[in-house]
Amino acid sequence: MAQLSGVALVGDVGGTNARLSLVNLADGSLSNTIIYSSVDNESLELVIRKYREDAGVEFDSACIAIACPVNGDYIKMTNNHWEFSISKMKENLGLKELVFINDFTAMSMCTTAIDIKDMTQVGGESIDPKAPKAIYGAGTGLGVGYLINVNDKWIPLSTEGGHVDPSATTSRQDDILREIRKNFKHVSAERLLSGQGLVNLYKAIATLNGHEVKDVEPCDVTAGAFADPACPDCKEAIDQFCAMMGVFGSNLAVNLLTKGGVYIAGGIVPRFIEYFKNSSFRENFDNAGRFSETMKKLPVYVISHKDAGLLGAGAYIRQQLGADL
């Protein structure tokens, strides 16, 4: 184990905002977090230069979690105009170490940096600290990842698991999927378990119920579900979402027997966490046939920490520099 000192730059960069912070390399804590616009600034390199000036602290290592694929030296963001060469940026900024990781890789790594006491546990017992972990998150899309420990080093496994075929476990879900398939050549899990997935669920359910299908946004579905009185179609959409999240998470857990826990990230579930805890999520998670008894013991944790992405990037760079997580 290396005894690290000093700080490194960490970032959580999306299409709208770039959140930058300093991670203490000794203990993983964050400081000097500043949010910059990803839209109003010409480049990420310019933003990092601004941050260096605003924070007034020198650093020679950085890890940036970014919301786009990271393959090779060249990065072109999906949701804004930023594009750059990692090696050129490293040279221009005078850094010894500059690492870019996918934002969901950071979300996976944050499970090593956030105490489970600071997460919301939904059923199950306790984890095996060194066993594989499964992480998935419903937000704009459906992110999926795993974390495995090899020789005391955590290795994040990137996946495109959000694009697998979903599992329907009831006749009602069969009907819903059949309805949604009328609008898409391929209905992936992401078509159901995401912001747009809530909209797809609502429209299919309203159609099946013979009700008017309104033009809605994801926030309209959640607002309708929890209104007084509730919109029955919106409420069923939320209920089906919770049930399907349970089945999907259970499938992830069975794949690698993730006794290190199953972790739910993303922006949707934390918005109605108490309702989620009392929904059919856990019943569906546990209902795994011959593996049901195993599933009942596996804890599920909901991550709602506002700095999860930054903490994950911090964990990644600390381990890269020799820290023992």
Secondary structure, 3 states (H helix, E strand, C coil): CCCCCCEEEEEEECCCEEEEEEEECCCCCEEEEEEEECCCCCCHHHHHHHHHHHHCCCCCEEEEEECCCCCCCEEECCCCCCEEEHHHHHHHHCCCEEEEEEHHHHHHHHHHCCCHHHCEECCCCCCCCCCCEEEEEECCCEEEEEEEEECCEEEEEECCHHHCCCCCCCHHHHHHHHHHCCCCCCCCHHHCCCHHHHHHHHHHHHHHCCCCCCCCCHHHHHHHHCCCCCCHHHHHHHHHHHHHHHHHHHHHHHHHCCCCCEEEECCCHHHHHHHHHCCCHHHHHHCCHHHHHHHHHCCEEECCCCCHHHHHHHHHHHHHCCCCC
